[in-house]
Amino acid sequence: MSRKEDIIRTMQNTRVNGLIAKRFFHITAPQHADSILERMHDDEVFFSFILLPNSKKQPAEALICTNQRIMIWNNEFAEDEDIPISSINKHDMESGWFSTRLHVQGDKNGHSWNWVFKCEKEIMAAFESGLRLARFGADSKT
């Protein structure tokens, strides 16, 4: 099986609740497999991907989670960025009525940082499951 097929299979096997999330992970997300694969290193394992809603406040368009990093796929006004999984100290979610904010905090080179990403509630929950798997492994309960 090719790496592209692995990415697509991972997305389509993502456990999700709700019609919006099912449509996203089973139909929309797999259409981005080639672009995701282009951004990954050969030794990376794919865990999850989400598209973020358009926002004037944040240039991020998508997040890609692998065993090594969260790739922040930015629009044309900003360079893409990486958050190494090993530098993440904490992540948590703040749920609203329709959307959820994912807070990711950590340290890199002695500097603390904090990222906040907002997406539809069920899509973000599925992405957070992939992030938890990347950070803690298959038997994590956190």
GISUL-V307053 format. One line per field, one symbol per residue. ss: DSSP state (H for helix, E for strand, C for the rest). psi: psi as a letter, one per 20 degrees, with the letter a starting at -180 (. if undefined). A space follows every 50 residues. Layout:
BEGIN
ss = ???
psi = ???
END
This chain:
BEGIN
ss = CCHHHHHHHHHHCCCCCCHHHHHHHHHHHHHHHHHHHHHCCCCCCEEEEE ECCCCCCCCEEEEEEECCEEEEEECCCCCCEEEEHHHEEEEEEEECCCEE EEEEEEEECCEEEEEEEEEEHHHHHHHHHHHHHHHHCCCCCC
psi = prhghgggggghjppqqqhggggghhggghijgghghhiqqhjqppgrpq pqqpphhpiphqpppaihrppooraiiqqqrqophiiphqqrqopaghrq poppqaqpljpqqpqpqprqghghghghggggghgirhkqi.
END
